[in-house]
Amino acid sequence: MPRRLLAFDDAACDSAALWRAFKKGGSLDARERLILRHFPLVKFVAGRIGAGLPASVEFDDLVSYGTIGLIEAVDRFDPKRNVKFETYAVSRIRGAILDEMRALDWVPRSVRAKNRQLEGAKSKLRADLLREPTRHELASEVGWTQHELRASGTGSTMSLVALEELVAHGGGEDGESVTVLDRVVDDAIEDPGADVELSEMKRALLEAITDLTDREQTMISLYYFEESTLSCIGAAFGVSESRISQIRAKALRDLGRSERVRACVEGYGWTAEGPDEPTVPRLHDERIVVPSARRIA
């Protein structure tokens, strides 16, 4: 049997008549009109609460939570108690939104409470000391040990961020907006530009190495690519370890003089072997595999 709707003209009908029709007569139509009439309260409360929340929290979600509080307020309100419905409803709406936010919060309430305690202590100490408080001063203010303070992360807690959250309006290519997902780097995907630069570095090193003497080429091969020690290389050459060190230093200086190597080092951001060889890349870097030109038989 369809529910019987009473004809109400919101423009002419005051709230008292609607409350009487709903509370005494059980009119569902009057209940619906009371909810719709006071719905702007939901948006008002949701806007006030949302102003202090991160952008990842949707305003429409807050309105949805607050609507539940408004419906409960209409059902539980007693007009006989000389209390304005708006005052009662705002409290119920706010409570419903906060309860839902707490239910969705992945951080325990005890952690949030400690965080608020620390933030309050920081603010007090900043005002008293006119500077940032030390960890010892902060621990003394809240009555914690240094271990408890370290375990709390000094008042910082992580928060969840939606991947679709905008981080820049019109800051992308062609004026497109940029989201958090656009800024996430996928380490599994190789950078084509880096591959090209790496190939250029390999070719530059190969050309520079072939310009070295036979002894220097062999020393480079043994030391950097076969990981032989200077003493072993010296024994193979029949010279002292200090002499091999001198040969190595000269070879690196000659490589550093190569214009193509210097250009690759400056463009690719490679580091130097040492303070005396400012433009020579680390030949033993695992990303560079240069075949040796000569080997000891």
Secondary structure, DSSP 8 states (H G I E B T S, - for coil): ---------TTT--HHHHHHHHHTT--HHHHHHHHHHTHHHHHHHHHHHHTTS-TTS-HHHHHHHHHHHHHHHHHH--GGG---HHHHHHHHHHHHHHHHHHHH-SS-HHHHHHHHHHHHHHHHHHHHHSS---HHHHHHHHT--HHHHHHTTTT-------TT-EEETT-SGGG--EEHHHH---TTS--HHHHHHHHHHHHHHHHHHHTS-HHHHHHHIIIIIS---HHHHHHHHTS-HHHHHHHHHHHHHHHHH-HHHHHHHHHHT---SBTTBTT---TT-TT-----S----
